């Protein structure tokens, strides 16, 4: 007769904001583990509460693996290991095909933006927990730092910023697109990202620049569903999985207040993948963006007529963030940038966008004021473009947010297309 064995208990507290996120399969040395996150305790309104877990092995605000698991193990055979810490509300976890793990976090104290993070094991991502009066710090939280104030110099930067109320407000589970054929094949390796309270799914593409992971975020799908339950979301996208039929299934679960969308707290919805013949032959969007010397290389799903876009019609701005013990945070040092020129390659699918004045996480671009610093935050570059044929836009995706932690050279170093 099947029976349940308790492997570990005492992981939560009676605080409404402490829950366990997971699980995803994680492999190590041929053994299977479970991968997940622990959220943190907060007070109503968003302030931190002290962390007093019932189990001394537990570090809240942390990302963990649990195992190895065979299905017949005893509790003493299983250990919990923490891969990273410094999270506030890590309401999403994913393990990619390369066994890299991804975590989303929500804006709040020490989190001036929402974030998607490609985990570097052993890292601390900046959300300090109280470690006095019986409280317990997060995994890898630097010792000797006063938790009430924190220290941004000790944090590892987020991989991708998701600006509050623009790109996201409550990011949830990410899903790495993999092994897709047909219309989704060009998106393999990119990430679909549930957004809970704004009722949308984002799309993220990452790249590694001189050993630093960073990337770009796009709006992908959103809006309230129609009466038939299509062309939008019936509830808040929180979890996403691929079903045996190849379509995506969106789990919707929440609570009162902001933890809902379309006045619904629960639901299950299919996110159908269209057949090739159902996709309009004129459908086009920005497929991905990569940093290039002097600016960006923008790749479109299909060729774009070169006369449909003028450099003067492209809007570019950039800003950074200053993590602090205050709730959330606004863009700091925001400025508009003037694109210098654009160049298309011979296929029309790739465009080089040259922008002078781009900044990254280098020391010369750190802003310090009022006891706050943007150190380790990088810069968000927001770009809007609307290529047109007549008055009709040629793109479904007309804007993106790129998190610049490491740029490549400057305008004077720009190379021409081969």
C-alpha positions in Angstrom: 0.0 0.0 0.0 1.4 3.5 -0.9 2.4 5.6 2.0 3.9 9.1 2.6 7.2 9.6 4.4 7.9 13.0 5.9 11.4 13.9 4.7 11.7 17.4 6.2 9.3 19.5 8.2 9.2 22.8 10.1 10.0 24.8 6.9 7.6 27.6 7.4 6.2 30.0 10.1 2.8 31.3 10.8 3.5 34.4 8.8 1.2 34.7 5.7 4.2 35.4 3.4 6.3 32.3 4.1 5.7 29.6 1.6 7.8 27.1 -0.4 8.1 27.5 -4.1 8.8 24.5 -6.3 9.6 21.9 -7.2 11.7 21.4 -10.3 14.0 18.5 -11.1 17.7 19.2 -10.7 20.4 16.7 -11.6 23.8 16.3 -9.9 26.3 13.5 -10.6 23.5 11.4 -12.0 21.3 11.8 -9.0 17.9 13.6 -8.9 17.1 16.4 -6.6 14.3 18.9 -6.1 14.9 22.5 -6.6 12.9 25.3 -4.9 12.8 28.6 -3.0 11.8 29.8 0.4 10.0 33.2 0.6 10.4 35.6 3.6 8.2 36.8 6.4 6.8 40.3 6.0 4.3 42.6 7.8 1.2 43.8 6.2 2.3 46.7 4.0 5.6 45.1 2.9 8.0 45.7 5.8 10.3 42.8 6.8 9.5 40.7 9.8 12.1 38.6 11.8 12.7 35.1 10.5 12.4 32.5 13.1 12.0 29.2 11.3 11.0 26.1 13.2 13.7 24.0 11.6 17.3 25.1 12.2 18.4 23.8 8.8 16.1 26.3 7.0 17.3 29.7 5.6 14.4 31.7 4.3 14.8 34.0 1.4 16.9 31.4 -0.2 17.2 29.0 -3.2 17.8 25.3 -2.4 18.1 21.8 -3.8 16.9 18.8 -1.8 18.0 15.2 -2.2 19.1 12.9 -3.6 15.7 11.4 -4.1 15.0 7.8 -5.2 11.4 7.3 -4.0 12.5 4.9 -1.2 14.9 7.0 0.9 14.7 7.6 4.6 14.7 11.1 6.0 18.4 10.8 7.1 19.4 10.0 3.5 18.2 13.4 2.3 19.9 16.8 2.8 18.9 20.3 1.9 21.6 22.5 0.3 21.3 26.2 -0.4 22.6 27.5 -3.7 21.9 31.2 -3.2 20.2 33.7 -0.9 19.1 37.3 -0.7 15.6 37.0 -2.1 12.4 38.7 -0.9 9.5 37.0 -2.7 11.1 34.4 -5.0 7.8 33.3 -6.5 9.2 31.3 -9.4 11.9 28.7 -10.1 13.0 26.9 -13.2 15.8 24.5 -14.1 17.1 24.9 -17.7 18.3 22.2 -20.1 21.9 23.1 -19.1 20.9 22.5 -15.4 21.2 26.2 -14.7 18.5 27.5 -12.3 16.4 30.6 -12.6 14.6 32.5 -9.9 12.2 35.5 -10.1 11.9 38.0 -7.3 9.5 40.8 -6.5 10.0 44.5 -5.9 10.2 45.6 -2.3 12.8 46.4 0.4 16.3 46.1 -1.1 14.6 45.2 -4.4 14.0 48.5 -6.4 12.8 46.5 -9.3 11.3 43.1 -10.1 14.0 40.6 -11.2 14.8 37.5 -13.2 18.1 35.9 -11.9 20.2 33.2 -13.5 21.7 31.7 -10.3 25.4 31.8 -9.7 25.9 29.2 -6.8 27.1 30.8 -3.6 25.7 34.2 -4.4 23.7 36.7 -2.3 21.2 38.8 -4.3 20.7 41.7 -1.9 17.6 41.2 0.3 18.9 41.3 3.9 16.9 39.5 6.6 17.0 40.5 10.3 19.5 38.3 12.1 19.0 39.7 15.7 16.6 38.8 18.5 16.2 35.3 17.4 16.0 36.0 13.7 18.0 34.2 11.1 19.7 35.6 8.0 19.3 34.4 4.5 21.8 31.9 3.0 25.1 33.6 2.1 24.0 36.8 3.7 27.2 38.6 4.5 28.1 38.5 8.2 28.9 41.8 9.9 26.4 43.8 7.8 23.6 45.5 9.8 20.5 44.0 8.3 18.4 47.2 8.8 20.7 49.1 6.5 22.2 46.4 4.2 25.2 47.0 1.9 24.7 47.0 -1.9 28.5 46.4 -2.4 28.0 42.8 -1.1 25.2 41.8 -3.5 25.3 40.0 -6.9 23.4 41.9 -9.5 20.1 40.7 -11.0 20.4 39.2 -14.5 17.4 41.1 -15.9 15.5 44.0 -14.3 11.7 44.0 -14.9 10.7 47.6 -14.2 7.8 48.0 -11.8 4.4 48.7 -13.4 5.9 48.8 -16.8 7.3 45.4 -17.6 6.1 43.6 -14.4 4.6 44.0 -10.9 4.6 40.4 -9.6 6.7 38.1 -11.7 6.1 34.4 -11.1 7.3 31.2 -12.6 9.8 31.2 -15.6 9.9 28.5 -18.2 12.8 27.9 -20.6 11.5 27.1 -24.1 13.2 24.0 -25.3 13.0 21.4 -28.1 10.2 23.2 -29.9 9.5 22.8 -33.6 7.4 24.8 -36.1 6.5 28.3 -35.2 8.2 28.2 -31.8 11.5 26.9 -33.0 13.1 30.4 -33.3 12.4 30.9 -29.6 14.2 27.9 -28.2 16.4 28.9 -25.3 14.3 31.9 -24.4 12.2 32.2 -21.3 8.5 32.6 -20.9 7.8 34.4 -17.6 4.4 34.6 -15.8 3.4 38.0 -14.5 0.8 37.7 -11.8 -1.0 40.9 -11.0 -0.7 42.6 -14.4 -2.1 39.5 -16.1 0.5 38.8 -18.7 3.3 36.6 -19.8 6.7 38.1 -20.6 9.5 36.8 -22.9 13.1 37.1 -21.9 16.3 36.3 -23.9 19.7 36.0 -22.1 23.3 36.3 -23.3 26.7 36.0 -21.7 29.0 39.0 -22.2 32.6 38.4 -21.0 31.4 36.0 -18.3 28.4 38.1 -17.2 24.9 37.0 -17.8 22.4 39.7 -18.8 19.5 40.1 -21.1 16.3 41.6 -22.5 12.7 41.5 -21.6 9.6 41.8 -23.9 5.9 41.9 -23.4 4.6 38.7 -24.9 0.9 38.1 -24.1 -1.6 39.9 -21.9 -5.1 41.3 -21.3 -8.4 40.1 -20.0 -9.9 37.2 -21.8 -13.1 37.6 -23.9 -16.4 35.9 -23.0 -15.2 32.7 -24.7 -12.1 32.6 -22.5 -9.8 33.4 -25.3 -7.5 36.2 -26.5 -6.4 37.0 -23.0 -6.2 35.6 -19.4 -9.1 34.6 -17.3 -7.0 35.0 -14.1 -3.5 35.7 -12.8 -0.7 33.7 -14.5 1.3 32.2 -11.7 2.6 28.8 -12.9 3.3 27.5 -16.4 4.0 24.0 -17.7 4.0 22.2 -21.0 1.2 19.6 -21.3 1.5 16.2 -23.1 -0.3 17.8 -26.0 2.5 20.3 -26.5 0.4 23.3 -25.4 1.2 25.4 -22.3 -1.0 25.4 -19.2 -1.3 28.4 -17.0 -2.0 27.9 -13.3 -3.8 30.8 -11.6 -3.9 31.0 -7.9 -3.8 33.9 -5.5 -5.7 35.7 -2.7 -7.3 39.0 -1.9 -5.9 42.5 -2.4 -3.3 42.7 -5.2 -2.8 38.9 -5.4 -5.3 38.4 -8.3 -6.2 39.5 -11.8 -9.5 40.0 -13.4 -11.1 39.6 -10.0 -10.3 35.9 -10.0 -8.0 34.1 -7.5 -8.0 30.6 -9.1 -8.1 29.0 -12.5 -6.4 26.8 -15.1 -6.1 28.0 -18.7 -4.6 26.5 -21.8 -2.1 28.7 -23.7 -2.5 27.2 -27.1 0.4 27.0 -29.6 -0.8 27.9 -33.1 -0.2 25.8 -36.2 2.0 27.4 -38.8 -1.0 28.0 -41.2 -2.8 29.9 -38.4 -0.1 32.5 -38.1 -0.6 35.6 -40.2 2.1 35.8 -42.9 2.6 39.5 -41.9 3.2 38.7 -38.2 6.6 40.0 -37.1 8.2 41.0 -33.8 11.6 41.6 -32.2 13.0 38.1 -31.7 16.0 39.0 -29.6 18.4 41.8 -28.7 22.1 41.5 -28.0 24.6 44.1 -27.0 27.1 45.0 -29.7 30.0 47.4 -29.9 28.5 50.9 -29.9 25.0 49.7 -29.2 22.7 46.8 -29.9 22.1 44.1 -32.5 18.3 43.7 -32.9 17.1 40.6 -34.6 13.5 40.4 -36.0 11.5 37.2 -36.6 11.2 38.1 -40.3 12.9 40.6 -42.6 11.9 44.2 -42.0 11.7 46.7 -44.9 14.7 49.0 -44.5 12.6 52.1 -45.4 10.0 51.3 -42.7 12.1 52.7 -39.8 14.1 55.9 -39.4 16.6 56.4 -36.7 14.9 59.6 -35.5 11.8 57.6 -34.8 13.5 55.3 -32.2 13.2 56.3 -28.5 15.9 55.3 -26.1 16.2 56.0 -22.4 18.3 54.5 -19.6 18.3 54.5 -15.8 19.7 52.6 -12.8 18.5 51.7 -9.3 19.7 52.3 -5.8 18.7 49.3 -3.5 17.9 50.5 0.0 16.0 49.5 3.1 13.0 51.5 1.8 10.2 49.8 0.0 10.8 49.5 -3.7 12.5 52.2 -5.6 12.2 54.6 -8.5 14.5 54.9 -11.5 17.7 56.9 -10.7 19.7 59.0 -13.2 17.1 58.6 -15.9 18.1 60.2 -19.2 17.1 60.1 -22.8 19.7 59.0 -25.4 19.8 59.9 -29.1 20.4 57.0 -31.5 23.2 57.8 -33.9 22.3 55.5 -36.8 20.9 52.2 -37.8 22.2 49.6 -40.3 20.5 46.5 -41.6 22.3 43.4 -42.7 21.7 41.9 -46.2 18.8 39.7 -44.9 16.8 42.5 -43.4 16.4 40.4 -40.3 19.2 42.0 -38.2 19.6 45.7 -37.5 22.5 47.4 -35.7 21.4 50.2 -33.5 24.2 52.6 -32.6 23.6 54.6 -29.4 26.2 56.8 -27.8 26.3 57.2 -24.0 25.2 53.7 -22.9 26.3 52.9 -19.4 26.9 49.6 -17.5 27.9 48.4 -14.0 31.4 49.8 -14.4 32.5 52.0 -11.4 32.5 55.2 -13.4 28.7 54.8 -13.9 27.8 54.3 -10.2 25.5 57.0 -8.7 25.8 57.7 -5.0 23.5 60.1 -3.1 21.8 60.3 0.3 23.6 57.2 1.6 22.4 55.2 -1.3 24.3 53.7 -4.2 23.6 52.1 -7.5 26.6 49.8 -7.2 26.0 46.3 -8.8 22.6 47.4 -10.2 23.6 47.9 -13.8 21.5 50.1 -16.1 18.2 49.4 -17.8 18.0 50.6 -21.4 14.4 51.0 -22.7 14.0 51.2 -26.5 10.7 51.8 -28.4 10.5 51.5 -32.2 7.5 51.4 -34.6 8.4 50.6 -38.1 5.4 51.3 -40.3 4.0 50.6 -43.7 1.7 53.5 -44.2 0.1 54.0 -40.8 0.2 50.3 -39.9 2.8 49.1 -37.5 4.9 46.1 -38.7 5.8 44.8 -35.3 3.8 43.0 -32.6 6.6 43.7 -30.1 7.6 47.4 -30.3 9.6 47.9 -27.1 12.2 46.1 -24.9 14.1 46.5 -21.7 17.7 45.5 -21.8 19.7 45.2 -18.5 23.2 46.4 -19.2 25.7 44.9 -16.7 28.5 44.7 -19.3 28.6 46.7 -22.6 30.9 46.2 -25.5 33.1 49.2 -26.4 31.8 52.6 -27.5 30.6 54.2 -30.6 34.1 54.9 -31.9 34.8 51.2 -31.8 31.8 50.2 -33.8 32.4 47.8 -36.7 30.5 47.7 -40.0 28.5 44.7 -41.1 30.6 42.1 -42.8 
